[in-house]
């Protein structure tokens, strides 16, 4: 799932309230109830699943899991940002960021459904905390409440829609177009924003080298569409930037 959002208050598709990249004043049970994966989960089952969870605190650069690891838990972001990425090894050390997970986002659920290894790595981009939910607790409730699968299906459908868009972008947009689109996504509708990731991480989102992404940004600045000062950006010509991203 590619879900990229900027700092500042936002409302998620599942109705969770946020301030910055932190869930505001919600119990773990309430947090799960507002996530699509658990949308059809009975309250008593939610209570058991939330009770089985544990909080993990991470520093920037901490890895929750690596590609190929055997999975045994899913995660919900409580604060901070988590990158979901795949590497280009053994060719080089570059990574392509598949998703940027923020407060309220759930990830790591795939292994619960197919018993396969982790398909990507998860790494903290800043000090973060996550709720770790053991697969066993979820499986126990799924067996007794098969209607929970409607929520699972809904989440998987949203994942497929996002991946369809990513595939379309990779085919029909060049690096400059993809850079424009990622900047617009990160701005979250604001003309002034702070980039919540590094230039290297932005390049991973675009799926290109840092040099090519920087060249694209420089072209937007030269055209007068964008202003930049370190990680602070100001969009001056949103319509033109939008046109370039489509």
C-alpha positions, 0 to 999 in steps of 0.5 A: 500500500502506498500511502503518503501523507505530510505532517499536520492534522489529517483524517484517515479513510477509516475515520481516525483522528490524527495530530501530526503523525500520532493517534490522538487519545484513542485506546488500542481497542478503539484504534483497531475498531477504526481500521478497515481490517477489523471493520467487521470484528465483534467488540468482544473479539476486538477487546481480546485482540487488543489485549494481546497486543504490545507496544514497541518503541523504535528509534530512527533506523530501527528495523521491525522486520526484513524481507524474507523473515518468518512473520508472526505478527502485524502492526499498527502505527501509534506514532511516527512513520514506518517505511515499507520498502524492498531492496535491490540486493545483491546488485546494490544497496538501493531501496524502493519505498512501497509505502509510508505508514503513519499513525493508524495505518496497519501493516504486516498482515499478509503473512497471516493470510498465506503463511508466506515470508515477509515480502518487504522490510519495515523500518522506522523513519523517525522515533516511532511506536507501534502496536504489535499484534500476534497472528495467533490472537487474530487467528483465534478470533477469525475461526470463531467469527468468519464474518471478520473476513469482510474487513480483511477483504476490504483492506486487501481490495484497497491494497490492490487499487493502490498497487494498480495506481502504482503500476500505472504510474511506473508505466505512463509517468516519467521520473519528473512526473512521478516526482511531481505526484509524490510531492503533491501527495506529501503536501496533502493539499497544503501549499507550504509543507515540510518534507517528512522524508529525506531526499534518499527516501523520496527517491525510493518513493519515486523509484529513481536515483536521488540525482534524477529526483533532485534534477526534477525538483530543480526543474520545478524550481527553475520553472517557478512552480516550486520553492525549496529551502532545505526540507521546506517546500512551497508550491507556487503553481499547483495546477501546473505541477498537477498537470505534470503529474498526470 
